[in-house]
Amino acid sequence: MVATMLASATVPAGLRGAPLASCSGRSDISSFKYTSFGASNYTRRARGGSIRCEGIRETVDKATKKEITKEEILQNQENNQSEKQSVFGAVPTSGSFYPRPEVERRPETGEKSLGSFFAFDGAAPETINGRLAMVGIVWAAIAEKMSGLTVFDQLYTQGTGLVYYVALVPLIAYASIVPMLNGESTDARSSGPFTARAERWNGRLAMIGFLSLLLTENFIHAPVFAKFF
């Protein structure tokens, strides 16, 4: 009975003790160390010692996040040839609509507004479109194999695909914009092979692939993945 009461009291305390921010306090319990859910590490020292806990957010930040300073951006802006002119040959000009210098268009140092992020050279369009294309090309491959319908048929004839699409777009857009509003670009995060450069190239290939898929199915009037794979 006593063991049951102790267990029921310990579990909620463990749940409440997994914060998203670091914390400190005092403890009268003897020194011990344990891990809660494999995410938050707690160290309690001897009687009267302090409690220090490292939350989920701090653990993820330490493992994946790097700070990008204004000095680094300015140095890249001066040394990187691709930053000295746009793909159309125009020279970036401060305060212009397009193209803007790197220091003005990056979330870390530029204006933190939706207008700036969604500008032609902003951080949002390619990031969001690339992520949607990557999800879309995988979804198309699975759905076509299962249903035998083209992307167009799934979206407009059957109708269920359009519902998922309308629900997915705001979700991915919101998840992509929030870090930017906090002054963080995709270059600030990396984990193993999941780097910003890999995401950009995979997103670009997915955008080209998804457009090619739509055009091909429009000509052959058949699902590509169900017919050729």
BADO-407778 format. One line per field, with one value per residue (C-alpha): x, y, z negated; residue number from 1; residue in three letters. Coordinates in steps of 0.001 Angstrom, whole numbers. Each point is the difference from the previous one (the first is absolute). Layout:
<nodes>
x <- [X, ...]
y <- [Y, ...]
z <- [Z, ...]
resi <- [NUM, ...]
resn <- [ALA, ...]
</nodes>
This chain:
<nodes>
x <- [0, 2838, 1920, -3085, -492, 3660, -140, -3131, 1665, 3277, -1416, -1854, 3035, 2139, -2442, -87, 3782, 577, 22, 792, 2314, 2855, -820, 1664, -1060, 865, -194, 145, 355, 3272, 2093, -1288, -364, -2659, -1329, -3683, -1450, 3473, -241, 416, 3000, -274, 2858, -744, 2925, 375, -2353, -636, 1639, -1461, -2057, 993, -2049, 533, -3268, -924, 387, 3510, 1065, -1220, 1572, 3396, -83, -1316, 192, 2821, -2, 421, 1431, -307, 3770, -135, -2814, 1849, 3160, -1872, -1727, 3374, 1787, -2735, -234, -3633, -875, 1417, -2688, -3312, -744, -1294, 3260, -1346, 2241, -1580, -934, -859, -3708, -959, -2885, 2290, 2746, 869, 3390, 273, 125, -3410, -1848, 1185, -2228, 2968, 771, -2761, -3489, -2096, -3274, -2107, 495, 3770, -124, -2389, 1784, 1390, 3442, -1350, 631, -3542, -979, 2691, -11, -3766, -383, 2917, -1431, -3440, 1508, 1984, -3113, -2060, 2292, 82, -3765, -548, 2134, -1810, -3509, 356, 1198, -2910, -2821, 1122, -1053, 2026, 794, -2657, -2638, 902, -284, -3072, -1863, 188, 254, 1674, 3461, -1067, -1134, 3382, 1775, -1989, 736, 3703, 952, -805, 1605, 3346, -113, -602, 2749, 2428, -875, 187, 3810, 467, -2056, 2368, 2990, 1069, 609, 271, 3797, -22, -1197, 1653, -88, 2136, -694, -2954, 1671, -1454, 1910, -1358, -3526, 321, 1237, -2509, -2753, 1058, 146, -3393, -1545, 1322, -1049, -3526, -538, 1367, -2361, -3035, 995, 779, -3303, -1828, 1434, -243, -3249, 1270, 1707, 3765, 855, -2737, 868, 3800, 1038]
y <- [0, 2364, -869, 726, 3403, 888, -1012, 2068, 3033, -422, -221, 3351, 1626, -1373, 1302, 3436, -15, -81, 3718, 1622, 2464, -436, 228, 13, -547, -1640, -3614, -1909, -3385, -1935, 189, -1959, 389, -1310, 517, 726, -1328, 79, 3762, 2084, -651, 859, 109, 358, 545, -668, 1280, 3695, -15, 1585, -1651, 633, -1362, 137, 62, -1397, 3326, 619, -3557, 349, 3457, -1203, -2960, 1700, 3808, 2393, 3761, 1976, 3442, 3188, 12, -3433, 1111, 3182, -2000, -2475, 2889, 1474, -3221, -2111, 782, -1087, 2718, 2772, -318, -1770, -2736, 2749, 1944, 2769, 1256, -202, 3449, 942, 761, -1225, -2376, -2516, -980, 927, -497, -3196, 1847, 1560, -3105, -2526, -613, 425, 3585, 1217, 1288, -2557, 412, -2200, 2469, -415, -3782, -507, 2400, -1420, -358, -708, -3072, -1397, -764, -2530, -1565, -549, -1012, -2419, -1674, -257, -1488, -2595, -1061, 132, -2208, -2675, 241, -284, -3134, -1774, 1177, -882, -3511, -501, 1645, -160, 3648, 2904, 3008, 2046, -2705, -294, 3760, 866, -3158, -2002, 3081, -1459, 1010, 3638, -75, -1303, 2570, 2924, -1214, -625, 3309, 2259, -2487, -99, 3752, 725, -2381, 1648, 3599, -240, -508, 2882, 2327, -970, 1006, -3486, -1190, -3570, 396, 143, -3595, -3264, -3543, -2679, -7, 2382, 3264, 3167, -591, -3557, 1263, 2716, -2383, -2711, 2610, 1363, -3489, -816, 3168, -869, -3623, 829, 2411, -2611, -2567, 2234, 775, -3637, -1262, 2702, -1405, -3742, 154, -2625, -36, -103, -1901, -2585, -583, 39, -996]
z <- [0, -940, 3168, 2105, -1626, 507, 3673, 644, -1590, 1888, 3558, 14, -1575, 2823, 2592, -1561, -213, 3779, 871, 3329, -1701, -2436, -3701, -3367, -3592, -3317, -1087, -3283, 1685, 100, 3136, 2985, 3765, 2344, 3515, 639, 3301, 1535, 510, -3166, -2241, -3687, -2486, -3693, -2365, -3745, -2678, 474, 3437, 3124, 2738, 3595, 2868, 3715, 1948, 3374, 1798, -1359, 866, 3593, 353, -1174, 2386, 3133, -198, 816, -328, 3223, -711, 2004, 514, 1653, 2283, 1022, 686, 2188, 1734, 923, 965, 1601, 3697, 178, -2533, 2185, 2662, 491, 2522, 2291, -298, -2253, -2802, -3491, -1246, -3569, -441, 3477, 757, 1715, -391, -3560, -1673, -1995, -3319, 712, 1156, -2597, -3058, -2356, 996, 2323, -611, -1870, 1869, 2256, 2841, -223, -374, 2921, 2344, 3250, -1597, -3491, -2110, 74, 3638, 874, -3455, -112, 3660, -268, -3085, 1556, 3160, -1968, -1895, 3214, 2080, -2729, -475, 3773, 244, -2857, 920, 3685, -827, -2395, 1954, 3640, 457, 1348, -2189, 1783, -554, -3669, -500, 2030, 1057, -3181, -2191, -3082, 1164, 210, -3635, -1140, 2176, -1416, -3541, 634, 1634, -3003, -2387, 1828, 655, -3692, -1147, 2447, -882, -3797, -144, 2456, -2193, -2820, 2135, 1049, 3547, 1243, 34, -3800, -354, 964, -1311, 1634, 3756, -439, 922, 1512, 3232, 304, -638, 2657, 2688, -895, 11, 3398, 1489, -1537, 1473, 3462, -430, -1151, 2897, 2420, -1511, 579, 3599, 817, -1396, 1921, 3262, -674, -2017, -2410, -3414, 491, -3179, 493, 3667, 89, -3523]
resi <- [1, 2, 3, 4, 5, 6, 7, 8, 9, 10, 11, 12, 13, 14, 15, 16, 17, 18, 19, 20, 21, 22, 23, 24, 25, 26, 27, 28, 29, 30, 31, 32, 33, 34, 35, 36, 37, 38, 39, 40, 41, 42, 43, 44, 45, 46, 47, 48, 49, 50, 51, 52, 53, 54, 55, 56, 57, 58, 59, 60, 61, 62, 63, 64, 65, 66, 67, 68, 69, 70, 71, 72, 73, 74, 75, 76, 77, 78, 79, 80, 81, 82, 83, 84, 85, 86, 87, 88, 89, 90, 91, 92, 93, 94, 95, 96, 97, 98, 99, 100, 101, 102, 103, 104, 105, 106, 107, 108, 109, 110, 111, 112, 113, 114, 115, 116, 117, 118, 119, 120, 121, 122, 123, 124, 125, 126, 127, 128, 129, 130, 131, 132, 133, 134, 135, 136, 137, 138, 139, 140, 141, 142, 143, 144, 145, 146, 147, 148, 149, 150, 151, 152, 153, 154, 155, 156, 157, 158, 159, 160, 161, 162, 163, 164, 165, 166, 167, 168, 169, 170, 171, 172, 173, 174, 175, 176, 177, 178, 179, 180, 181, 182, 183, 184, 185, 186, 187, 188, 189, 190, 191, 192, 193, 194, 195, 196, 197, 198, 199, 200, 201, 202, 203, 204, 205, 206, 207, 208, 209, 210, 211, 212, 213, 214, 215, 216, 217, 218, 219, 220, 221, 222, 223, 224, 225, 226, 227, 228, 229]
resn <- [MET, VAL, ALA, THR, MET, LEU, ALA, SER, ALA, THR, VAL, PRO, ALA, GLY, LEU, ARG, GLY, ALA, PRO, LEU, ALA, SER, CYS, SER, GLY, ARG, SER, ASP, ILE, SER, SER, PHE, LYS, TYR, THR, SER, PHE, GLY, ALA, SER, ASN, TYR, THR, ARG, ARG, ALA, ARG, GLY, GLY, SER, ILE, ARG, CYS, GLU, GLY, ILE, ARG, GLU, THR, VAL, ASP, LYS, ALA, THR, LYS, LYS, GLU, ILE, THR, LYS, GLU, GLU, ILE, LEU, GLN, ASN, GLN, GLU, ASN, ASN, GLN, SER, GLU, LYS, GLN, SER, VAL, PHE, GLY, ALA, VAL, PRO, THR, SER, GLY, SER, PHE, TYR, PRO, ARG, PRO, GLU, VAL, GLU, ARG, ARG, PRO, GLU, THR, GLY, GLU, LYS, SER, LEU, GLY, SER, PHE, PHE, ALA, PHE, ASP, GLY, ALA, ALA, PRO, GLU, THR, ILE, ASN, GLY, ARG, LEU, ALA, MET, VAL, GLY, ILE, VAL, TRP, ALA, ALA, ILE, ALA, GLU, LYS, MET, SER, GLY, LEU, THR, VAL, PHE, ASP, GLN, LEU, TYR, THR, GLN, GLY, THR, GLY, LEU, VAL, TYR, TYR, VAL, ALA, LEU, VAL, PRO, LEU, ILE, ALA, TYR, ALA, SER, ILE, VAL, PRO, MET, LEU, ASN, GLY, GLU, SER, THR, ASP, ALA, ARG, SER, SER, GLY, PRO, PHE, THR, ALA, ARG, ALA, GLU, ARG, TRP, ASN, GLY, ARG, LEU, ALA, MET, ILE, GLY, PHE, LEU, SER, LEU, LEU, LEU, THR, GLU, ASN, PHE, ILE, HIS, ALA, PRO, VAL, PHE, ALA, LYS, PHE, PHE]
</nodes>
